[in-house]
Amino acid sequence: MPKRQRNYSIFSPPSLSMSELVKTTLDHDSTDMLIDKWLEHRNNGHDAYHEWFRDVRERKHAHSQKQTIAWNKGDFVPENVFCRTVDTGRLIPLDRTWTTHVYHHHTMQERKLSMMPVVFTMLPELMLLRGMHDTGCDEIFIIVTDLKRQEMDDVTEYFKLVSRHCFGRTCKPSVERQIQYEHMRLSHTLLRHHRTPCFPQIDLTLRAILYEKRPRFIVLFSHQTTSYSQIFFTHPSYVPDEDIFYDYPTGCPNPCCTDDCEMIRFPRRGLETASILQIKTKGRHKRIKAKDMCNWIDCDVSFGEVPALHLSASGSSDGSEISMTLVPEPTKITGQLCSKCKLVKYCSPEHQRKDWEEHKRVCVKM
């Protein structure tokens, strides 16, 4: 008997198999090519991103802070710019690539439109957001729309509302009616203005990605010149630090631009302006906890963690007598800072030597 097809509902987790959007995947080689193209077309004298990284280079941040951007030596290329990851505390270069899955309306495929410009438009932001995570960002998800500014604002508020009340919990009747009203209003508005894809498909695809793929962030892209693209984060700890990114470029080529003409809604004021969609489910989904790990990428030693207490039991065959022997608790691993830069920790001199080929590109005496 064939498997019964699930019906779309705004109050239950959808499946990506239900989406009618076309998925175009750009692999690691495509990302490498885009990064090379971005560096090739960058004007060193007037490039806003180059100037921002240069300014960050001159700032003196506390070594103990959670997030760090470090460009201490060499040319302005991704392999010389390092970012501290929010999940493992490692200092890793921005030259790590990723796979991008772009979901779009079928008309774009019929017109043979490439998805490369979509990624290229926000490449610096994607490099930074990718660099903030040691794990969980090998895949990046983008949904392409043609929403105008007010429509993007309204859609953002809708997903915030849904994430607060519907993700993994039962809605109150009053909230359920509000969500139904907003869903209907947005669906009719986008249909009236001939937006593609329609709002039900945007809603279905975005929520399905959140439930099935568990990304650190997802981008709702708009190719309208008068609009912006929205970044949805799935946890507050994934949001860029406002102490570092408060003056991050808007991406607009106009030198007199303001935050209102930004091409991508990057949260320069941290949690205050970030769009966060947290999913709470009834299952035992294990969220990655922030750790402080040895900087060598292949090491799994986490500093500051105390191993669980071990007990050994022995007794007679009938179980009448049992003696418990307390096994001494292992000492806590604190790690050793790099004596030169004081930016990273290692569990052993051996791992420090193994990491030196990469770490030497950022290590300077402090």
PAMI-305034 format. One record per residue (C-alpha): residue in one letter; chain; x, y, z. Coordinates in steps of 0.001 Angstrom, whole numbers. Example, Ala and Ser with C-alpha at 12.3 -4.5 7.8 and 13.67 -1.06 7.14 Angstrom:
2
(A,A,(12300,-4500,7800))
(S,A,(13670,-1060,7140))
// end
This chain:
366
(M,A,(0,0,0))
(P,A,(1532,3376,-1023))
(K,A,(2620,5718,1729))
(R,A,(34,8359,2457))
(Q,A,(1200,11832,1441))
(R,A,(1339,14399,4218))
(N,A,(-780,17526,3963))
(Y,A,(641,21002,4444))
(S,A,(-312,22600,7753))
(I,A,(988,25778,9346))
(F,A,(793,24119,12789))
(S,A,(2745,20915,12142))
(P,A,(6324,20275,10952))
(P,A,(6413,20023,7146))
(S,A,(8720,17875,5033))
(L,A,(11105,19137,2358))
(S,A,(9675,16501,37))
(M,A,(6455,18539,39))
(S,A,(8177,21661,-1317))
(E,A,(7588,22603,-4945))
(L,A,(10636,24871,-5079))
(V,A,(13601,23872,-7225))
(K,A,(16837,23174,-5353))
(T,A,(20133,24199,-6969))
(T,A,(23281,23073,-5150))
(L,A,(26619,24890,-5406))
(D,A,(29480,22681,-4247))
(H,A,(32787,23541,-2541))
(D,A,(34529,24158,-5870))
(S,A,(31871,26713,-6823))
(T,A,(32384,28475,-3490))
(D,A,(36142,28567,-4083))
(M,A,(35587,30095,-7512))
(L,A,(33266,32762,-6079))
(I,A,(35774,33685,-3365))
(D,A,(38540,34045,-5979))
(K,A,(36249,36214,-8093))
(W,A,(35359,38382,-5104))
(L,A,(39037,38946,-4268))
(E,A,(39831,39662,-7918))
(H,A,(37176,42372,-8263))
(R,A,(37857,43993,-4912))
(N,A,(39362,47504,-5050))
(N,A,(41896,47772,-2213))
(G,A,(41744,51562,-2109))
(H,A,(37985,51978,-1708))
(D,A,(36592,48602,-767))
(A,A,(34351,48884,2319))
(Y,A,(34990,45304,3442))
(H,A,(38761,45661,3186))
(E,A,(38587,48869,5213))
(W,A,(36399,47224,7864))
(F,A,(38769,44270,8290))
(R,A,(41680,46731,8454))
(D,A,(39915,48701,11199))
(V,A,(39181,45495,13122))
(R,A,(42840,44617,12760))
(E,A,(43802,47825,14544))
(R,A,(41363,47365,17417))
(K,A,(42575,45728,20592))
(H,A,(39989,43184,21722))
(A,A,(40201,41296,24966))
(H,A,(41562,37795,24396))
(S,A,(38919,36325,26667))
(Q,A,(35939,37472,24639))
(K,A,(33750,34874,22994))
(Q,A,(34092,36085,19400))
(T,A,(37255,37339,17724))
(I,A,(38260,38415,14226))
(A,A,(42044,38295,13760))
(W,A,(43985,39459,10709))
(N,A,(47483,39922,12080))
(K,A,(49766,39388,9090))
(G,A,(49871,38822,5337))
(D,A,(47622,39974,2498))
(F,A,(43867,40380,2778))
(V,A,(42874,36860,1759))
(P,A,(40601,34366,3599))
(E,A,(43470,32099,4671))
(N,A,(45021,35007,6629))
(V,A,(41800,36151,8345))
(F,A,(40865,34070,11390))
(C,A,(37599,33836,13301))
(R,A,(36964,32337,16731))
(T,A,(34240,29706,16547))
(V,A,(31284,30009,18922))
(D,A,(30949,26236,19384))
(T,A,(34545,25102,20024))
(G,A,(36432,28317,20769))
(R,A,(39032,27571,18072))
(L,A,(40659,30267,15961))
(I,A,(40177,29079,12384))
(P,A,(40796,30796,8999))
(L,A,(37943,31916,6772))
(D,A,(39157,29860,3816))
(R,A,(36948,26873,4690))
(T,A,(34337,26396,1978))
(W,A,(30813,25024,2142))
(T,A,(27962,23652,42))
(T,A,(25098,26039,-689))
(H,A,(21553,24803,-1306))
(V,A,(19481,27462,-3065))
(Y,A,(15700,26982,-3228))
(H,A,(13931,29032,-5896))
(H,A,(10844,29212,-8119))
(H,A,(10827,27020,-11234))
(T,A,(10639,30078,-13538))
(M,A,(14233,30958,-12661))
(Q,A,(15340,27542,-13880))
(E,A,(13227,27895,-17021))
(R,A,(14950,31217,-17744))
(K,A,(18285,29492,-17099))
(L,A,(19248,31961,-14401))
(S,A,(22353,31033,-12449))
(M,A,(22304,30940,-8651))
(M,A,(25955,32000,-8465))
(P,A,(25093,35747,-8277))
(V,A,(22774,35040,-5336))
(V,A,(25661,33655,-3282))
(F,A,(28139,36224,-4622))
(T,A,(25912,39086,-3428))
(M,A,(26393,38104,219))
(L,A,(29687,36221,42))
(P,A,(31527,38212,2792))
(E,A,(28641,37665,5210))
(L,A,(28488,33947,4430))
(M,A,(32253,33589,4925))
(L,A,(32022,35211,8352))
(L,A,(28954,33258,9466))
(R,A,(30527,30024,8210))
(G,A,(33757,30903,10009))
(M,A,(31931,31357,13314))
(H,A,(31174,27616,13447))
(D,A,(33508,24671,13641))
(T,A,(30653,22225,13017))
(G,A,(27157,22424,11549))
(C,A,(27875,24888,8731))
(D,A,(29162,22642,5971))
(E,A,(25798,23295,4321))
(I,A,(24160,26716,3942))
(F,A,(20504,27126,2935))
(I,A,(19063,30044,952))
(I,A,(15477,30637,-231))
(V,A,(15207,33075,-3152))
(T,A,(12196,35417,-3271))
(D,A,(11233,38727,-4845))
(L,A,(9805,40274,-1682))
(K,A,(9858,44027,-1303))
(R,A,(11027,45723,1900))
(Q,A,(7685,45895,3727))
(E,A,(6809,42387,2651))
(M,A,(10142,41101,3964))
(D,A,(9483,42917,7252))
(D,A,(6058,41300,7550))
(V,A,(7331,37818,6657))
(T,A,(10106,38173,9252))
(E,A,(7623,39075,11982))
(Y,A,(5435,36128,10969))
(F,A,(8268,33611,11386))
(K,A,(9237,35165,14723))
(L,A,(5632,34769,15875))
(V,A,(5476,31154,14717))
(S,A,(8809,30262,16334))
(R,A,(7714,31702,19697))
(H,A,(4427,29837,19845))
(C,A,(4320,26917,17386))
(F,A,(7708,25270,17057))
(G,A,(7355,22102,19123))
(R,A,(4450,23222,21298))
(T,A,(662,23591,21254))
(C,A,(-703,27045,20496))
(K,A,(-3240,28862,22581))
(P,A,(-6484,29378,20609))
(S,A,(-5965,33158,20488))
(V,A,(-2413,32802,19153))
(E,A,(-3548,30148,16672))
(R,A,(-6136,32542,15276))
(Q,A,(-3499,35282,15009))
(I,A,(-1110,33013,13112))
(Q,A,(-3870,31872,10772))
(Y,A,(-4802,35491,10090))
(E,A,(-1207,36543,9378))
(H,A,(-644,33527,7132))
(M,A,(-3784,34309,5148))
(R,A,(-2957,38019,4924))
(L,A,(578,37391,3669))
(S,A,(-607,34746,1211))
(H,A,(-3177,37115,-308))
(T,A,(-767,40071,-353))
(L,A,(1980,38183,-2161))
(L,A,(-520,36623,-4564))
(R,A,(-2009,40023,-5375))
(H,A,(1438,41407,-6198))
(H,A,(2398,38274,-8191))
(R,A,(5330,37390,-5927))
(T,A,(7202,34154,-6584))
(P,A,(7344,31819,-4862))
(C,A,(3979,32115,-3131))
(F,A,(3951,32528,635))
(P,A,(2752,28967,1475))
(Q,A,(5799,27604,-391))
(I,A,(8141,30011,1416))
(D,A,(6605,29019,4752))
(L,A,(6682,25287,4006))
(T,A,(10266,25248,2714))
(L,A,(11760,27436,5439))
(R,A,(10125,25510,8296))
(A,A,(11034,22164,6696))
(I,A,(14700,23195,6492))
(L,A,(14625,24277,10133))
(Y,A,(13083,21006,11298))
(E,A,(14984,18559,9082))
(K,A,(18409,20151,8563))
(R,A,(18882,22029,11858))
(P,A,(21044,24777,10295))
(R,A,(22859,27390,12357))
(F,A,(21217,30020,10167))
(I,A,(19105,30290,7021))
(V,A,(18876,33163,4515))
(L,A,(15662,34489,2976))
(F,A,(17037,36232,-106))
(S,A,(15311,38940,-2135))
(H,A,(16533,40092,-5534))
(Q,A,(14437,43271,-5334))
(T,A,(16782,46268,-5480))
(T,A,(14652,48192,-2971))
(S,A,(14541,45359,-448))
(Y,A,(17010,43377,1639))
(S,A,(17822,39757,2432))
(Q,A,(17070,38431,5915))
(I,A,(19236,36105,8036))
(F,A,(17369,33881,10494))
(F,A,(19509,32471,13316))
(T,A,(18454,29346,15188))
(H,A,(20082,30186,18533))
(P,A,(21159,33422,20278))
(S,A,(24763,32203,20578))
(Y,A,(25034,32081,16767))
(V,A,(24479,35856,16444))
(P,A,(27578,37978,15648))
(D,A,(28912,40051,18555))
(E,A,(27850,43707,18390))
(D,A,(31160,44788,19973))
(I,A,(32923,43599,16795))
(F,A,(30334,43995,14027))
(Y,A,(28645,47291,15024))
(D,A,(30134,49085,11977))
(Y,A,(30079,46202,9504))
(P,A,(29511,47413,5880))
(T,A,(25979,47440,4485))
(G,A,(27089,46199,1064))
(C,A,(25618,49231,-680))
(P,A,(28053,50895,-3161))
(N,A,(26674,54354,-2308))
(P,A,(29167,56059,88))
(C,A,(26305,58020,1680))
(C,A,(24219,54962,2443))
(T,A,(22579,54185,5774))
(D,A,(21374,50975,7423))
(D,A,(18089,51409,5527))
(C,A,(19713,50571,2200))
(E,A,(21592,47484,3334))
(M,A,(21551,44556,928))
(I,A,(21536,41918,3647))
(R,A,(20156,42431,7159))
(F,A,(23342,41725,9117))
(P,A,(22762,42086,12899))
(R,A,(25251,44868,13666))
(R,A,(23647,45466,17052))
(G,A,(23753,41835,18079))
(L,A,(20709,40275,19721))
(E,A,(18837,43586,19612))
(T,A,(18378,43430,15833))
(A,A,(18906,39732,15076))
(S,A,(16046,37536,13874))
(I,A,(16130,34342,15951))
(L,A,(13943,31309,15262))
(Q,A,(14368,28751,18020))
(I,A,(12769,25345,17573))
(K,A,(11698,23409,20667))
(T,A,(10655,19857,19983))
(K,A,(9347,17049,22143))
(G,A,(12202,14792,21078))
(R,A,(15676,14694,22561))
(H,A,(17446,16879,20037))
(K,A,(20981,17489,21292))
(R,A,(22055,21045,20661))
(I,A,(25758,21730,20307))
(K,A,(27074,23346,23478))
(A,A,(29810,25942,23456))
(K,A,(33172,24416,24370))
(D,A,(36760,25527,24810))
(M,A,(38759,23032,22772))
(C,A,(42343,22383,21751))
(N,A,(43032,24534,18676))
(W,A,(44273,21644,16559))
(I,A,(41343,20797,14327))
(D,A,(41630,17008,14714))
(C,A,(41746,17042,18524))
(D,A,(38634,16355,20605))
(V,A,(39983,17517,23981))
(S,A,(37712,20053,25663))
(F,A,(39204,22157,28447))
(G,A,(37396,22695,31714))
(E,A,(35188,19602,31436))
(V,A,(35136,17299,34461))
(P,A,(34635,13628,33517))
(A,A,(31814,11741,35230))
(L,A,(32573,9905,38462))
(H,A,(33305,6212,37909))
(L,A,(32234,3427,40278))
(S,A,(33354,-203,40194))
(A,A,(31162,-2879,41783))
(S,A,(32080,-6354,43027))
(G,A,(30245,-8977,45084))
(S,A,(29248,-12606,45507))
(S,A,(27533,-14658,42836))
(D,A,(24151,-14390,44533))
(G,A,(24496,-10632,44814))
(S,A,(24185,-10638,48616))
(E,A,(27319,-8569,49139))
(I,A,(28392,-5699,46960))
(S,A,(31356,-3463,47598))
(M,A,(31754,-132,45807))
(T,A,(35224,1132,44976))
(L,A,(35575,4825,44219))
(V,A,(37794,5454,41223))
(P,A,(39838,8662,41603))
(E,A,(38437,11518,39569))
(P,A,(40628,12466,36598))
(T,A,(42234,15876,36834))
(K,A,(40652,18684,34858))
(I,A,(42520,19589,31652))
(T,A,(43241,23310,31573))
(G,A,(45408,23500,28453))
(Q,A,(48298,25831,27704))
(L,A,(48061,29150,25871))
(C,A,(50270,29856,22899))
(S,A,(53115,31740,24586))
(K,A,(53473,34146,21668))
(C,A,(49962,35336,20750))
(K,A,(47965,34190,23810))
(L,A,(44981,33611,21499))
(V,A,(44666,29816,21433))
(K,A,(45070,26822,23749))
(Y,A,(46579,23396,23188))
(C,A,(46347,20159,25140))
(S,A,(49938,19168,24347))
(P,A,(53109,20446,22616))
(E,A,(52592,17766,19966))
(H,A,(49227,19205,18896))
(Q,A,(50682,22708,18943))
(R,A,(53361,21568,16466))
(K,A,(50745,19924,14253))
(D,A,(48663,23114,14198))
(W,A,(51605,25451,13572))
(E,A,(51422,25304,9757))
(E,A,(48024,27004,9966))
(H,A,(48387,28970,13200))
(K,A,(51618,30699,12111))
(R,A,(49563,32815,9686))
(V,A,(47884,34613,12603))
(C,A,(50386,34221,15474))
(V,A,(52085,37481,16498))
(K,A,(53570,38556,19820))
(M,A,(51085,40324,22082))
// end
